Amino acid sequence: MSAPVQANGARRIRVGQIVPSSNTTMETEIPAMLRARELILPERFTFHSSRMRMKKVTKEELEAMDRDSDRCADELSDARVDVMGYACLVAIMSMGTGYHRQSEQRLHARTVANGGPAPVVTSAGALVDGLKAMGARRVSVICPYMKPLTKLVVDYIESEEIDVHDYCALEIPDNLEVGARDPMALVDIYKQVSLQGIDALVLSACVQMPSLAAVPVVEAEAGIPVVSAAVCTTWQMLGKLGLETRVPDAGVLLSGRY
């Protein structure tokens, strides 16, 4: 399905997101990046969400939530979105190594069966692919999760042949509390992880922990590429849409080089 064209000739694109019910960040950071892009490039975006129940970031709640993602894919494909993002990194990574590929294929198949085929991006897969696109083989990572879930995230990244040199677990179990954090707190928190010999810093390996405002600040201060799960998701959505991967003030991954 081709996206509609506005009267001024700009392509209008519908962005769908499968969002945990307690997530308050992906529906702000993804639109913020794409609205900033609209100031320098012609495409125009609208945003549409379907929600899966989840309040506490525990393995049990994440597994139950993931089972609800099929319904969300059906609902968003009813709206004939042009691209679909699964907005929960840890839900995918807690399901076992490589699960993002299985999830993306299954959810895409749901859109096809519903007559509204759309590419599906998972934040987990986008983080891995974004790091690989930059040639990052050694990274440090900041997570809001409890230590056992953070270790699952670290193991998942390493299963994709990216070495995690160091990581920080902020140990916040309540998802609303994660979403209420000040993104600029990360300007101090990142100094708690070793940057020695790394190719990139994952400032937020969680699409619920706000980080967008801090990404360019930390990147300039640390002198290394800085990404977040939300930045990587935006990058991969643009790629799936065949658009230039350029967003102002969102770090080097969205500079248009990759």
Protein Blocks (a to p, Z undefined) as FASTA:
>chain_A
ZZdddfkopacddddddddfklcklmmmmmmmmmmmmmmpmbdcdddddddddfbdcfkl
mmmmmmmmmmmmmmmmmnopabdcddbfklmmmnoghklmmmmmmmmmmmmmnopaccdd
dfklmmmmmmmmnopabdcdddfbdfklmmmmmmmmmmnopacfbacdehiablklmmmp
cfklmmmmmmmpcfehpabdcfbgcfklgcklmmmmmmmmnopacddfklmmmmmmmmmn
opacddehibjklnopZZ
